[in-house]
Amino acid sequence: MDNLIQTYSGYQTRQDGAAYMEKQRKIHGRDYVQPTAVPMITSAYNLPSKYIIHVVGPIVSPYLTEEYKQQLAECYRRSLDLAVENGCENIAFCCISTGVFMFPPHKAAQIAVATVKQWLDEHPDSCMKKVVFNVYKDSDLVIYEKLLGVSD
């Protein structure tokens, strides 16, 4: 999903990401890599939104642990925090870490939905009006519809 977003937003998104990483490497050293669950924000350029929030999710290896579950929840919490800090009223999340990062989709969806619901409950006065869970696969759609109580 990340490659699709960056492809359709335009080359400027990749340039912004590269500039961000260059700045971080000047601060933290040339071996710097973006930490898990620390989001960054760029313009959305060609997409029908103002911003893109980029976040590195946990890479599940060799098996799912409590730490990975906590990291995934932090991805959602911190992304919501960053969105609100930048005046965003709506946010769409892809299925963080469920592709090549191998987070089990059903467990990831449970964490995503529970974390977002909890964040919204804890921030009733925030500017956040709408949260969308954007899925790529039909199997993910079924999972989210069940968790959110959506019926045909």
Biotite code that builds the C-alpha atoms (Angstrom):
import biotite.structure as struc

atoms = struc.array([
    struc.Atom([0.000, 0.000, 0.000], chain_id="A", res_id=1, res_name="MET", atom_name="CA", element="C"),
    struc.Atom([2.846, 2.368, 0.854], chain_id="A", res_id=2, res_name="ASP", atom_name="CA", element="C"),
    struc.Atom([4.240, 2.157, -2.687], chain_id="A", res_id=3, res_name="ASN", atom_name="CA", element="C"),
    struc.Atom([0.789, 2.841, -4.156], chain_id="A", res_id=4, res_name="LEU", atom_name="CA", element="C"),
    struc.Atom([0.338, 5.917, -1.990], chain_id="A", res_id=5, res_name="ILE", atom_name="CA", element="C"),
    struc.Atom([3.757, 7.264, -2.870], chain_id="A", res_id=6, res_name="GLN", atom_name="CA", element="C"),
    struc.Atom([3.282, 6.477, -6.561], chain_id="A", res_id=7, res_name="THR", atom_name="CA", element="C"),
    struc.Atom([-0.032, 8.296, -6.851], chain_id="A", res_id=8, res_name="TYR", atom_name="CA", element="C"),
    struc.Atom([0.864, 11.221, -4.624], chain_id="A", res_id=9, res_name="SER", atom_name="CA", element="C"),
    struc.Atom([3.754, 12.096, -6.917], chain_id="A", res_id=10, res_name="GLY", atom_name="CA", element="C"),
    struc.Atom([7.540, 12.069, -6.888], chain_id="A", res_id=11, res_name="TYR", atom_name="CA", element="C"),
    struc.Atom([7.527, 14.999, -4.458], chain_id="A", res_id=12, res_name="GLN", atom_name="CA", element="C"),
    struc.Atom([6.426, 12.676, -1.657], chain_id="A", res_id=13, res_name="THR", atom_name="CA", element="C"),
    struc.Atom([9.532, 10.547, -2.130], chain_id="A", res_id=14, res_name="ARG", atom_name="CA", element="C"),
    struc.Atom([11.633, 13.716, -2.238], chain_id="A", res_id=15, res_name="GLN", atom_name="CA", element="C"),
    struc.Atom([10.088, 14.895, 1.035], chain_id="A", res_id=16, res_name="ASP", atom_name="CA", element="C"),
    struc.Atom([10.808, 11.529, 2.619], chain_id="A", res_id=17, res_name="GLY", atom_name="CA", element="C"),
    struc.Atom([14.405, 11.576, 1.402], chain_id="A", res_id=18, res_name="ALA", atom_name="CA", element="C"),
    struc.Atom([14.902, 15.119, 2.717], chain_id="A", res_id=19, res_name="ALA", atom_name="CA", element="C"),
    struc.Atom([13.441, 14.119, 6.084], chain_id="A", res_id=20, res_name="TYR", atom_name="CA", element="C"),
    struc.Atom([15.771, 11.115, 6.312], chain_id="A", res_id=21, res_name="MET", atom_name="CA", element="C"),
    struc.Atom([18.758, 13.244, 5.289], chain_id="A", res_id=22, res_name="GLU", atom_name="CA", element="C"),
    struc.Atom([17.964, 15.686, 8.086], chain_id="A", res_id=23, res_name="LYS", atom_name="CA", element="C"),
    struc.Atom([17.576, 12.871, 10.618], chain_id="A", res_id=24, res_name="GLN", atom_name="CA", element="C"),
    struc.Atom([20.893, 11.323, 9.543], chain_id="A", res_id=25, res_name="ARG", atom_name="CA", element="C"),
    struc.Atom([22.636, 14.654, 10.073], chain_id="A", res_id=26, res_name="LYS", atom_name="CA", element="C"),
    struc.Atom([21.219, 14.725, 13.593], chain_id="A", res_id=27, res_name="ILE", atom_name="CA", element="C"),
    struc.Atom([21.487, 11.033, 14.539], chain_id="A", res_id=28, res_name="HIS", atom_name="CA", element="C"),
    struc.Atom([24.251, 9.697, 12.287], chain_id="A", res_id=29, res_name="GLY", atom_name="CA", element="C"),
    struc.Atom([24.412, 8.140, 8.852], chain_id="A", res_id=30, res_name="ARG", atom_name="CA", element="C"),
    struc.Atom([23.032, 4.778, 10.019], chain_id="A", res_id=31, res_name="ASP", atom_name="CA", element="C"),
    struc.Atom([19.756, 6.312, 11.201], chain_id="A", res_id=32, res_name="TYR", atom_name="CA", element="C"),
    struc.Atom([16.587, 4.422, 10.293], chain_id="A", res_id=33, res_name="VAL", atom_name="CA", element="C"),
    struc.Atom([13.093, 5.659, 11.081], chain_id="A", res_id=34, res_name="GLN", atom_name="CA", element="C"),
    struc.Atom([11.969, 3.998, 14.317], chain_id="A", res_id=35, res_name="PRO", atom_name="CA", element="C"),
    struc.Atom([8.860, 1.883, 14.528], chain_id="A", res_id=36, res_name="THR", atom_name="CA", element="C"),
    struc.Atom([5.721, 3.832, 15.488], chain_id="A", res_id=37, res_name="ALA", atom_name="CA", element="C"),
    struc.Atom([7.251, 7.283, 14.972], chain_id="A", res_id=38, res_name="VAL", atom_name="CA", element="C"),
    struc.Atom([5.163, 8.984, 12.277], chain_id="A", res_id=39, res_name="PRO", atom_name="CA", element="C"),
    struc.Atom([6.211, 11.736, 9.925], chain_id="A", res_id=40, res_name="MET", atom_name="CA", element="C"),
    struc.Atom([3.977, 13.940, 7.797], chain_id="A", res_id=41, res_name="ILE", atom_name="CA", element="C"),
    struc.Atom([4.322, 15.175, 4.213], chain_id="A", res_id=42, res_name="THR", atom_name="CA", element="C"),
    struc.Atom([2.110, 16.983, 1.773], chain_id="A", res_id=43, res_name="SER", atom_name="CA", element="C"),
    struc.Atom([-0.205, 14.680, -0.192], chain_id="A", res_id=44, res_name="ALA", atom_name="CA", element="C"),
    struc.Atom([0.526, 16.458, -3.492], chain_id="A", res_id=45, res_name="TYR", atom_name="CA", element="C"),
    struc.Atom([-1.565, 14.638, -6.145], chain_id="A", res_id=46, res_name="ASN", atom_name="CA", element="C"),
    struc.Atom([-3.871, 12.829, -3.734], chain_id="A", res_id=47, res_name="LEU", atom_name="CA", element="C"),
    struc.Atom([-7.242, 14.259, -2.681], chain_id="A", res_id=48, res_name="PRO", atom_name="CA", element="C"),
    struc.Atom([-6.043, 15.071, 0.818], chain_id="A", res_id=49, res_name="SER", atom_name="CA", element="C"),
    struc.Atom([-3.776, 17.629, 2.391], chain_id="A", res_id=50, res_name="LYS", atom_name="CA", element="C"),
    struc.Atom([-1.272, 15.333, 4.092], chain_id="A", res_id=51, res_name="TYR", atom_name="CA", element="C"),
    struc.Atom([0.138, 11.833, 4.191], chain_id="A", res_id=52, res_name="ILE", atom_name="CA", element="C"),
    struc.Atom([1.239, 10.462, 7.519], chain_id="A", res_id=53, res_name="ILE", atom_name="CA", element="C"),
    struc.Atom([3.973, 7.867, 7.123], chain_id="A", res_id=54, res_name="HIS", atom_name="CA", element="C"),
    struc.Atom([4.674, 5.394, 9.905], chain_id="A", res_id=55, res_name="VAL", atom_name="CA", element="C"),
    struc.Atom([6.890, 2.327, 10.125], chain_id="A", res_id=56, res_name="VAL", atom_name="CA", element="C"),
    struc.Atom([4.972, -0.570, 11.602], chain_id="A", res_id=57, res_name="GLY", atom_name="CA", element="C"),
    struc.Atom([6.467, -3.531, 13.429], chain_id="A", res_id=58, res_name="PRO", atom_name="CA", element="C"),
    struc.Atom([8.072, -6.301, 11.403], chain_id="A", res_id=59, res_name="ILE", atom_name="CA", element="C"),
    struc.Atom([6.811, -9.579, 12.831], chain_id="A", res_id=60, res_name="VAL", atom_name="CA", element="C"),
    struc.Atom([9.708, -12.009, 13.009], chain_id="A", res_id=61, res_name="SER", atom_name="CA", element="C"),
    struc.Atom([9.859, -14.814, 13.893], chain_id="A", res_id=62, res_name="PRO", atom_name="CA", element="C"),
    struc.Atom([6.426, -14.711, 15.590], chain_id="A", res_id=63, res_name="TYR", atom_name="CA", element="C"),
    struc.Atom([3.896, -12.230, 16.992], chain_id="A", res_id=64, res_name="LEU", atom_name="CA", element="C"),
    struc.Atom([4.853, -10.870, 20.418], chain_id="A", res_id=65, res_name="THR", atom_name="CA", element="C"),
    struc.Atom([3.291, -8.457, 22.917], chain_id="A", res_id=66, res_name="GLU", atom_name="CA", element="C"),
    struc.Atom([5.919, -5.892, 21.941], chain_id="A", res_id=67, res_name="GLU", atom_name="CA", element="C"),
    struc.Atom([4.831, -5.997, 18.298], chain_id="A", res_id=68, res_name="TYR", atom_name="CA", element="C"),
    struc.Atom([1.191, -5.610, 19.359], chain_id="A", res_id=69, res_name="LYS", atom_name="CA", element="C"),
    struc.Atom([2.060, -2.579, 21.492], chain_id="A", res_id=70, res_name="GLN", atom_name="CA", element="C"),
    struc.Atom([4.128, -1.073, 18.665], chain_id="A", res_id=71, res_name="GLN", atom_name="CA", element="C"),
    struc.Atom([1.234, -1.449, 16.244], chain_id="A", res_id=72, res_name="LEU", atom_name="CA", element="C"),
    struc.Atom([-1.141, 0.268, 18.661], chain_id="A", res_id=73, res_name="ALA", atom_name="CA", element="C"),
    struc.Atom([1.403, 3.092, 19.017], chain_id="A", res_id=74, res_name="GLU", atom_name="CA", element="C"),
    struc.Atom([1.433, 3.509, 15.215], chain_id="A", res_id=75, res_name="CYS", atom_name="CA", element="C"),
    struc.Atom([-2.279, 4.311, 15.324], chain_id="A", res_id=76, res_name="TYR", atom_name="CA", element="C"),
    struc.Atom([-2.169, 6.487, 18.467], chain_id="A", res_id=77, res_name="ARG", atom_name="CA", element="C"),
    struc.Atom([0.802, 8.568, 17.353], chain_id="A", res_id=78, res_name="ARG", atom_name="CA", element="C"),
    struc.Atom([-0.561, 8.966, 13.829], chain_id="A", res_id=79, res_name="SER", atom_name="CA", element="C"),
    struc.Atom([-3.841, 10.252, 15.236], chain_id="A", res_id=80, res_name="LEU", atom_name="CA", element="C"),
    struc.Atom([-1.928, 12.626, 17.517], chain_id="A", res_id=81, res_name="ASP", atom_name="CA", element="C"),
    struc.Atom([0.108, 13.941, 14.576], chain_id="A", res_id=82, res_name="LEU", atom_name="CA", element="C"),
    struc.Atom([-2.997, 14.333, 12.425], chain_id="A", res_id=83, res_name="ALA", atom_name="CA", element="C"),
    struc.Atom([-4.737, 16.418, 15.092], chain_id="A", res_id=84, res_name="VAL", atom_name="CA", element="C"),
    struc.Atom([-1.583, 18.490, 15.686], chain_id="A", res_id=85, res_name="GLU", atom_name="CA", element="C"),
    struc.Atom([-1.787, 19.405, 11.997], chain_id="A", res_id=86, res_name="ASN", atom_name="CA", element="C"),
    struc.Atom([-5.498, 20.224, 12.037], chain_id="A", res_id=87, res_name="GLY", atom_name="CA", element="C"),
    struc.Atom([-6.691, 17.110, 10.232], chain_id="A", res_id=88, res_name="CYS", atom_name="CA", element="C"),
    struc.Atom([-10.354, 16.320, 10.722], chain_id="A", res_id=89, res_name="GLU", atom_name="CA", element="C"),
    struc.Atom([-10.270, 13.009, 8.845], chain_id="A", res_id=90, res_name="ASN", atom_name="CA", element="C"),
    struc.Atom([-7.736, 10.222, 8.534], chain_id="A", res_id=91, res_name="ILE", atom_name="CA", element="C"),
    struc.Atom([-7.573, 7.007, 6.519], chain_id="A", res_id=92, res_name="ALA", atom_name="CA", element="C"),
    struc.Atom([-5.452, 4.099, 7.702], chain_id="A", res_id=93, res_name="PHE", atom_name="CA", element="C"),
    struc.Atom([-4.236, 1.253, 5.557], chain_id="A", res_id=94, res_name="CYS", atom_name="CA", element="C"),
    struc.Atom([-3.684, -2.140, 7.188], chain_id="A", res_id=95, res_name="CYS", atom_name="CA", element="C"),
    struc.Atom([-0.377, -1.233, 8.856], chain_id="A", res_id=96, res_name="ILE", atom_name="CA", element="C"),
    struc.Atom([2.245, -4.006, 8.875], chain_id="A", res_id=97, res_name="SER", atom_name="CA", element="C"),
    struc.Atom([0.002, -6.715, 7.404], chain_id="A", res_id=98, res_name="THR", atom_name="CA", element="C"),
    struc.Atom([1.797, -7.037, 4.080], chain_id="A", res_id=99, res_name="GLY", atom_name="CA", element="C"),
    struc.Atom([5.490, -7.811, 3.859], chain_id="A", res_id=100, res_name="VAL", atom_name="CA", element="C"),
    struc.Atom([5.852, -6.953, 7.574], chain_id="A", res_id=101, res_name="PHE", atom_name="CA", element="C"),
    struc.Atom([3.815, -10.132, 8.285], chain_id="A", res_id=102, res_name="MET", atom_name="CA", element="C"),
    struc.Atom([1.525, -8.930, 11.081], chain_id="A", res_id=103, res_name="PHE", atom_name="CA", element="C"),
    struc.Atom([-1.437, -11.359, 11.133], chain_id="A", res_id=104, res_name="PRO", atom_name="CA", element="C"),
    struc.Atom([-4.299, -9.419, 9.489], chain_id="A", res_id=105, res_name="PRO", atom_name="CA", element="C"),
    struc.Atom([-7.053, -10.387, 11.931], chain_id="A", res_id=106, res_name="HIS", atom_name="CA", element="C"),
    struc.Atom([-4.986, -9.479, 15.004], chain_id="A", res_id=107, res_name="LYS", atom_name="CA", element="C"),
    struc.Atom([-3.801, -6.245, 13.348], chain_id="A", res_id=108, res_name="ALA", atom_name="CA", element="C"),
    struc.Atom([-7.392, -5.261, 12.608], chain_id="A", res_id=109, res_name="ALA", atom_name="CA", element="C"),
    struc.Atom([-8.457, -5.967, 16.192], chain_id="A", res_id=110, res_name="GLN", atom_name="CA", element="C"),
    struc.Atom([-5.641, -3.757, 17.470], chain_id="A", res_id=111, res_name="ILE", atom_name="CA", element="C"),
    struc.Atom([-6.389, -1.017, 14.931], chain_id="A", res_id=112, res_name="ALA", atom_name="CA", element="C"),
    struc.Atom([-10.089, -0.823, 15.717], chain_id="A", res_id=113, res_name="VAL", atom_name="CA", element="C"),
    struc.Atom([-9.665, -1.047, 19.499], chain_id="A", res_id=114, res_name="ALA", atom_name="CA", element="C"),
    struc.Atom([-6.860, 1.520, 19.540], chain_id="A", res_id=115, res_name="THR", atom_name="CA", element="C"),
    struc.Atom([-8.700, 4.027, 17.373], chain_id="A", res_id=116, res_name="VAL", atom_name="CA", element="C"),
    struc.Atom([-11.916, 3.647, 19.389], chain_id="A", res_id=117, res_name="LYS", atom_name="CA", element="C"),
    struc.Atom([-9.985, 4.161, 22.621], chain_id="A", res_id=118, res_name="GLN", atom_name="CA", element="C"),
    struc.Atom([-8.150, 7.193, 21.218], chain_id="A", res_id=119, res_name="TRP", atom_name="CA", element="C"),
    struc.Atom([-11.425, 8.765, 20.070], chain_id="A", res_id=120, res_name="LEU", atom_name="CA", element="C"),
    struc.Atom([-12.986, 8.125, 23.497], chain_id="A", res_id=121, res_name="ASP", atom_name="CA", element="C"),
    struc.Atom([-9.979, 9.743, 25.192], chain_id="A", res_id=122, res_name="GLU", atom_name="CA", element="C"),
    struc.Atom([-10.030, 12.787, 22.854], chain_id="A", res_id=123, res_name="HIS", atom_name="CA", element="C"),
    struc.Atom([-13.709, 13.744, 22.522], chain_id="A", res_id=124, res_name="PRO", atom_name="CA", element="C"),
    struc.Atom([-12.858, 17.408, 21.965], chain_id="A", res_id=125, res_name="ASP", atom_name="CA", element="C"),
    struc.Atom([-10.304, 16.827, 19.212], chain_id="A", res_id=126, res_name="SER", atom_name="CA", element="C"),
    struc.Atom([-10.925, 18.034, 15.680], chain_id="A", res_id=127, res_name="CYS", atom_name="CA", element="C"),
    struc.Atom([-11.000, 14.405, 14.426], chain_id="A", res_id=128, res_name="MET", atom_name="CA", element="C"),
    struc.Atom([-14.364, 13.766, 12.792], chain_id="A", res_id=129, res_name="LYS", atom_name="CA", element="C"),
    struc.Atom([-13.837, 10.685, 10.662], chain_id="A", res_id=130, res_name="LYS", atom_name="CA", element="C"),
    struc.Atom([-11.518, 7.661, 10.677], chain_id="A", res_id=131, res_name="VAL", atom_name="CA", element="C"),
    struc.Atom([-11.480, 5.349, 7.675], chain_id="A", res_id=132, res_name="VAL", atom_name="CA", element="C"),
    struc.Atom([-9.936, 1.884, 7.601], chain_id="A", res_id=133, res_name="PHE", atom_name="CA", element="C"),
    struc.Atom([-8.849, 1.476, 3.993], chain_id="A", res_id=134, res_name="ASN", atom_name="CA", element="C"),
    struc.Atom([-8.336, -2.132, 2.938], chain_id="A", res_id=135, res_name="VAL", atom_name="CA", element="C"),
    struc.Atom([-6.633, -3.624, -0.079], chain_id="A", res_id=136, res_name="TYR", atom_name="CA", element="C"),
    struc.Atom([-7.934, -7.194, 0.051], chain_id="A", res_id=137, res_name="LYS", atom_name="CA", element="C"),
    struc.Atom([-11.473, -8.527, 0.237], chain_id="A", res_id=138, res_name="ASP", atom_name="CA", element="C"),
    struc.Atom([-10.418, -10.731, 3.144], chain_id="A", res_id=139, res_name="SER", atom_name="CA", element="C"),
    struc.Atom([-9.425, -7.608, 5.112], chain_id="A", res_id=140, res_name="ASP", atom_name="CA", element="C"),
    struc.Atom([-12.765, -6.001, 4.285], chain_id="A", res_id=141, res_name="LEU", atom_name="CA", element="C"),
    struc.Atom([-14.579, -8.964, 5.833], chain_id="A", res_id=142, res_name="VAL", atom_name="CA", element="C"),
    struc.Atom([-12.453, -8.708, 8.997], chain_id="A", res_id=143, res_name="ILE", atom_name="CA", element="C"),
    struc.Atom([-13.080, -4.967, 9.436], chain_id="A", res_id=144, res_name="TYR", atom_name="CA", element="C"),
    struc.Atom([-16.790, -5.235, 8.665], chain_id="A", res_id=145, res_name="GLU", atom_name="CA", element="C"),
    struc.Atom([-17.161, -7.854, 11.418], chain_id="A", res_id=146, res_name="LYS", atom_name="CA", element="C"),
    struc.Atom([-15.132, -5.828, 13.921], chain_id="A", res_id=147, res_name="LEU", atom_name="CA", element="C"),
    struc.Atom([-17.042, -2.628, 13.157], chain_id="A", res_id=148, res_name="LEU", atom_name="CA", element="C"),
    struc.Atom([-20.453, -4.292, 13.012], chain_id="A", res_id=149, res_name="GLY", atom_name="CA", element="C"),
    struc.Atom([-21.011, -3.270, 9.415], chain_id="A", res_id=150, res_name="VAL", atom_name="CA", element="C"),
    struc.Atom([-23.597, -5.295, 7.529], chain_id="A", res_id=151, res_name="SER", atom_name="CA", element="C"),
    struc.Atom([-24.753, -5.277, 3.924], chain_id="A", res_id=152, res_name="ASP", atom_name="CA", element="C"),
])
